[in-house]
Amino acid sequence: MHAATLALLRQRLAVLTPSVLEIEDQSERHIGHAGARGGAHLRLFVVSTAFAGKNTRDRQRLVYDAAGDLLPGRIHALIIAARTPEET
């Protein structure tokens, strides 16, 4: 459904040099929800050494910064699980 958005997000997250990057499009689960009018609902699992020494909020900020103008807009909701290689 949101293939172009997923591809853009993958490209932008490359700056984090992830060893694992999984993106699940959950938009179909949110049909009828007021915010589901165009923006994707995504679940992200990313493993990167860039998250070492950072708390959850700082890890999410790195992801949001990498996603840039995709949020809000092309991406309405993003659930983030950000781990270091040692945490997997």
Summary of the structure (lengths in Angstrom):
residues: 88
radius of gyration: 12.9
end to end distance: 29.5
largest distance: 39.6
contacts: 240
relative contact order: 0.25
helix: 48%
strand: 26%
